Amino acid sequence: MKKTYLGEFEEVVLTMVGVIGEGAYGNRIVEEVEKQLNRSVNLSAVHITLYRLEDKGLVSSDMGGVTSSRGGRRKRFFKITNPGLAMLKDLQEQRTKLWKLIPGMNSSAL
C-alpha cells in the first residue's frame, strides 16, 4: 500500500475537522482556522482540500438536511475517519521527534 503524505494546508484542514468533530463543514472550518491560527483561508481552497482528504480516505462526508436559511441547499458535513486520526497521531509523533532534535529544545519547551 502506498504511503499517504499531507501538505501543510491538508494537515491544517484535517486537524480542524478533528477539532470541530460533528458538524464540520466548509465555512465552520474557515472560521475555526481564522480563530485558532489567526490565519485567513479561502473557502474554495478548504472545499478542494476536504475533497482531496476524502479521496485519501482521511475524512468522510454526509449531506445535511435542507434549510430555508440556505435557500434550500444542504451542507456537506465532514468527519475524520480512523485512518485520518492515525495520520494525525503519526504526524504529531514525527513533529515531536524532530523538535526534540533541535539543540536547546527539551521536552518542557514543547
N, C-alpha and C positions, 0 to 999 in steps of 0.2 A: 504494500500500500504506500502511495506517495505521501510524503510529509507535507503538511499544510503549514504555510508561513503567512503571517499577517503583516501588513504595513502598519505604520503608526496610527493612521486615522481609523483603519479597521479595528485596531486594538481599542481605541478610544470608544468607538461606537459599540463594539461588543461589550466592553466594560459597562457602559451606560445602560445597555439592555439588561445586564445583570443587576446593576444598582436599582433600576426602576422596578424590575420584576414584572408582575402582571400589569398590563396597561401601558407597555412601552410602544410608542408609535412615533412617527417622524418628528412632529412638532414638539412633542414632550422630550425627545432626545436632544433636539436643538436647544431647548430651554435649559435642560439639565447640564449640558456641556458648557453653555454660557455661564450658568450659575456656579457650577463646581470648579471649572477650569478657567473662568474669565476669558473664554476664547469664543470668538464669533465663528459660526459654521453655517454653511449653506444647506438649506433643506433638501435641495436636489442631490447634493453630494451625500447626505445622510441616507436618502432613499436608495441611491445606487449602491452604496456600501451595504445597506441592510440586505438587498437582493443578492449581492455577492456573498455575504456571510451565509445567507440561506442556501445558496448553491453549494457552499462548502460544508453544509450540514451543521453549522455552529449556532444558528438560530432557526426557529420555525415561526410560521405566521398563521394567523386566522383572521377572518374578516369579522368585524363587529357589526352590530345592528345598525339599521338606518336611523338617522336622527334628523329632525327638522332643522336644527341649528346648522347642519352641514348641507342643507338643501337636498336631503335625501341620499347623500353619498355616505358610504360606510368607511370606517377607519380600518386599516390593516394593523393589527396588533402583533408584536413580535415577542418571543420569549427565548431565552437562552436554552440550548439543549445540553445534555450531558457531555457530548464532545466539546461544546463551547465552554462549559465550566472547566473541563480538563485542560483545554487550551489556555484559559486564563491562569489556572494554577501553575501550569508549566512555564508560562511567561513570567509570572511572579517569581518563581524559583530561579529562573535564568537571570532576571534583573538583580535579585538579591545576591546571587553568586558573584556577578560582575561588580556590583557596588562594593562588596567586601574585598575585592582585589585592588581597589583604589587605595594607594598609600595614604595613611592618615584617617581612613574611614574605619569605624568599628561598628559593632552590632548596635551600640546605643545611639549611634548617629543615624541609623536607618529608620 
